[in-house]
Amino acid sequence: KLHVADLDELTEKLKNAGAKLVKPRVFETNTRYENDEKSLSSQGVVVRLRQDSKITLTYKEPASIQLDDKILQRLEIEVKVSDFDNMELILGRLGYHSYLIYEKWRTTYHLDDAEIVLDEMPYGNFMEIEANSIEVIRFIMDKLGLQKFTAYRTNYIGLFFRVRKRLGLDFNDITFVNFQGIEVPKSAFAPLE
């Protein structure tokens, strides 16, 4: 995740580099699931149900390889689902319950065999690059001049926990309503000691 203060500037860089807009800005609601033992989160496993223009169930394993300070590799499997409520019922019957809800606005581009997403989170703006090789990711970072942006090796939930602790917030869901009127300084994203 790269923290990006000005998404308009980055969007202009993407256009100038020949990136193709493949999914215009869309609102997402994501529900993360956990079991009673809370063993998914503690092991770095993600089970997520996302609703935007479609419904997607996602399973992510912990990062297996850290390729450098900015790039992680992890297994991610997704499947489209036709009914959010029924999928939530199935997850409940399997012993999973809603753990946390987070919202974002996402815009998706393709550039040189990579998917680039611009995410507007309730606490800040970020960019992610997904590709099948480290070389493609490094090429995109160089092509767009992204070295100046701060990279974080955690997910949006991990960033939220840092922000929540530093700002003394008492809510668990990452929604635009919860963050209304709250200014989040960049320093709030730094790793906790």
PyMOL commands that set and color helices and strands:
alter all, ss='L'
color gray80, all
select helices_A, chain A and resi 7-16+39-43+84-93+134-144+146-148+156-167+186-189
alter helices_A, ss='H'
color red, helices_A
select strands_A, chain A and resi 2-3+20-35+46-51+55-60+65-66+72-73+76-81+96-111+114-121+124-130+150-151
alter strands_A, ss='S'
color yellow, strands_A
deselect
rebuild
show_as cartoon
